Amino acid sequence: MKPEPIILRKDHIFEKCPNCGVVGKLRHSRPKNLLENISKLGIWDYFRCRECGWRGKRISISLKSISIKTILFYLFLMLATAVIVRFVIQKFAMK
């Protein structure tokens, strides 16, 4: 059985344009300068609307509900581990 992906890449092609509201007209746009190139390496992608010419960036990933639970679980696990390690270090430091 193949594991389900936790983080999904969004397909903005089927979303509404934030400016004109037309569905299916967003297309990827190339970065225009160094700052846009750097931000594109993260979670942002640049899009252009073919209908009205709007150009802007949109978040290109989405989290599933299972991934939020997983992230919270790992944060709790890290916090619990830090508390235990601190307790052990304090016990050994007192001797």
QUIPEHU-V421759 format. One record per pair of residues at least 12 apart in sequence whose ideal C-beta (glycine too) atoms are under 10 Angstrom apart, sorted by sequence separation. I is the first residue (numbers start at 1). GAP is how many residues later the second one is. D is the distance in whole Angstrom. If there is no record, write none. Layout:
BEGIN
i={I:I}
gap={GAP:GAP}
d={D:D}
END
This chain:
BEGIN
i={13:14:44:45:46:13:31:44:45:47:12:13:31:32:43:44:45:46:11:12:13:31:43:44:45:12:29:30:43:44:45:28:29:40:42:43:44:28:29:30:39:42:43:28:29:42:43:27:28:29:40:26:27:36:25:26:27:25:26:27:32:25:26:25:26:24:25:29:31:22:24:25:29:21:22:23:26:29:18:20:22:25:17:19:21:22:26:17:18:20:21:15:17:19:20:22:26:28:10:12:16:17:19:20:9:13:17:18:19:20:10:12:17:19:7:9:17:18:19:17:19:18:17:18:15:12:12:10:12:10:11:10:9:10:8:9:10:8:9:7:8:7:8:7:8:6:7:6:5:8:4:6:7:5:6:4:5:6:4:6:6:6}
gap={12:12:12:12:12:13:13:13:13:13:14:14:14:14:14:14:14:14:15:15:15:15:15:15:15:16:16:16:16:16:16:17:17:17:17:17:17:18:18:18:18:18:18:19:19:19:19:20:20:20:20:21:21:21:22:22:22:23:23:23:23:24:24:25:25:26:26:26:26:27:27:27:27:28:28:28:28:28:29:29:29:29:30:30:30:30:30:31:31:31:31:32:32:32:32:32:32:32:33:33:33:33:33:33:34:34:34:34:34:34:35:35:35:35:36:36:36:36:36:37:37:38:39:40:43:46:47:48:48:49:49:50:51:51:52:52:52:53:53:54:54:55:55:56:56:57:57:58:59:59:60:60:60:61:61:62:62:62:63:63:64:65}
d={9:8:10:7:8:6:10:5:6:9:5:7:9:8:10:7:8:10:10:9:8:6:10:6:4:8:8:7:6:7:9:7:4:8:9:6:10:7:6:9:7:9:5:6:4:10:10:7:8:10:9:5:6:8:10:7:8:9:6:6:9:5:8:5:9:9:4:6:10:7:9:8:9:10:9:10:9:9:9:6:5:9:9:6:9:7:10:9:8:5:9:9:4:9:4:10:8:10:10:7:10:9:5:9:10:9:6:10:8:7:9:6:6:4:9:9:10:7:9:6:8:7:10:8:8:6:9:8:7:7:9:6:6:6:10:6:5:7:8:5:5:8:8:6:7:7:8:6:8:9:8:7:6:10:4:7:9:9:9:10:6:8}
END
